[in-house]
Amino acid sequence: MSAPSLRIARFSLSLALAASGLSAYTTGCACSCRSVASGETAAPRNVDVTRDQAIQRATDELRAQGRDPAIYDTTVHDRAHEWEVAFDHKPPRPPGGSLSIFVSKRNGSTRTMLGE
């Protein structure tokens, strides 16, 4: 397949996914990431998600995963297009006891990256 044909095929696939509401917020990292479809409880489009809203959405997602926010220290990092809310397990820390939940500044969708 030639380069222009490949670009058209990718664009067509993107349009089909957007039209069906199946788009997901994902990254190309090699870590254990869980993506959340944008159709779930995402904030309305074209609304900037504030730092406090990002913390609340990340804490809600943490609870939805069955985790207790009280056993974590929380740190927030302002990234270009998303907020990173890092949850570090308070001592004694079990292996893999930390995780980060990324919240899109554009639509409030979340994705989780588990610690190792």
C-alpha positions as CSV (number, residue, x, y, z in Angstrom):
1,M,0.0,0.0,0.0
2,S,1.4,3.4,-0.9
3,A,1.9,6.2,1.6
4,P,-1.1,8.3,0.4
5,S,-3.4,5.2,0.4
6,L,-2.2,4.3,4.0
7,R,-3.0,7.9,5.2
8,I,-6.5,7.7,3.6
9,A,-7.1,4.3,5.2
10,R,-6.0,5.7,8.7
11,F,-8.2,8.8,8.3
12,S,-11.2,6.6,7.2
13,L,-10.7,4.4,10.3
14,S,-10.5,7.5,12.6
15,L,-13.7,8.8,11.1
16,A,-15.4,5.5,11.5
17,L,-14.4,5.2,15.2
18,A,-15.3,8.8,15.9
19,A,-18.7,8.4,14.3
20,S,-19.4,5.2,16.3
21,G,-18.4,6.8,19.6
22,L,-15.7,4.1,20.1
23,S,-12.7,6.4,20.3
24,A,-10.4,5.8,23.3
25,Y,-7.7,7.8,24.9
26,T,-4.5,5.7,24.7
27,T,-0.8,6.0,24.5
28,G,1.9,4.0,22.9
29,C,3.8,3.2,26.0
30,A,5.1,-0.3,26.9
31,C,3.7,-0.2,30.4
32,S,0.5,-1.6,31.9
33,C,-2.0,1.0,30.8
34,R,-5.8,0.8,31.1
35,S,-7.7,3.0,28.7
36,V,-11.1,4.4,29.4
37,A,-13.4,4.9,26.4
38,S,-14.3,8.6,26.0
39,G,-18.0,7.6,26.1
40,E,-17.8,7.0,29.8
41,T,-18.2,9.8,32.4
42,A,-15.9,12.2,30.5
43,A,-16.4,15.9,30.9
44,P,-18.0,17.8,28.1
45,R,-15.7,18.5,25.1
46,N,-14.0,21.9,24.7
47,V,-14.0,22.4,28.4
48,D,-10.7,22.7,30.1
49,V,-10.4,20.4,33.1
50,T,-9.0,22.2,36.1
51,R,-6.4,20.8,38.5
52,D,-9.0,20.3,41.2
53,Q,-11.4,18.6,38.8
54,A,-8.5,16.3,37.6
55,I,-7.8,15.3,41.2
56,Q,-11.5,14.5,41.8
57,R,-11.8,12.5,38.6
58,A,-8.6,10.6,39.4
59,T,-9.7,9.9,43.0
60,D,-13.1,8.7,41.6
61,E,-11.3,6.4,39.2
62,L,-9.1,5.1,42.0
63,R,-12.2,4.2,44.0
64,A,-13.8,2.6,41.0
65,Q,-10.8,0.3,40.8
66,G,-11.5,-0.8,44.4
67,R,-8.6,1.2,45.9
68,D,-8.7,3.3,49.1
69,P,-7.4,6.9,48.5
70,A,-6.6,7.2,52.2
71,I,-3.6,4.9,51.8
72,Y,-1.9,7.0,49.1
73,D,0.1,10.2,49.1
74,T,-1.0,12.3,46.1
75,T,1.1,14.4,43.8
76,V,-0.2,16.3,40.7
77,H,1.9,17.1,37.6
78,D,0.8,19.5,34.9
79,R,1.6,17.9,31.5
80,A,1.0,19.4,28.1
81,H,-2.4,17.9,27.3
82,E,-3.2,16.1,30.6
83,W,-2.9,16.1,34.3
84,E,-0.9,13.3,36.0
85,V,-2.2,12.4,39.4
86,A,0.4,10.2,41.0
87,F,-0.7,8.0,43.9
88,D,2.2,6.6,46.0
89,H,1.3,4.0,48.6
90,K,2.1,5.1,52.1
91,P,4.7,3.0,54.0
92,P,4.9,0.1,54.2
93,R,4.9,0.1,50.4
94,P,4.0,-3.2,48.7
95,P,5.7,-4.0,45.3
96,G,3.7,-2.1,42.6
97,G,2.1,0.0,45.3
98,S,2.1,3.2,43.2
99,L,0.2,4.2,40.2
100,S,-0.6,7.3,38.1
101,I,-4.0,8.3,36.7
102,F,-3.8,10.6,33.7
103,V,-6.7,13.0,33.1
104,S,-7.2,14.6,29.7
105,K,-7.4,18.4,30.0
106,R,-9.6,18.5,26.9
107,N,-12.4,16.0,27.8
108,G,-11.6,14.6,31.3
109,S,-11.1,11.0,30.1
110,T,-8.8,8.9,32.3
111,R,-6.2,6.2,31.8
112,T,-4.3,4.4,34.5
113,M,-0.6,3.4,34.5
114,L,0.3,0.9,37.2
115,G,3.6,1.0,39.1
116,E,6.1,-1.8,39.1
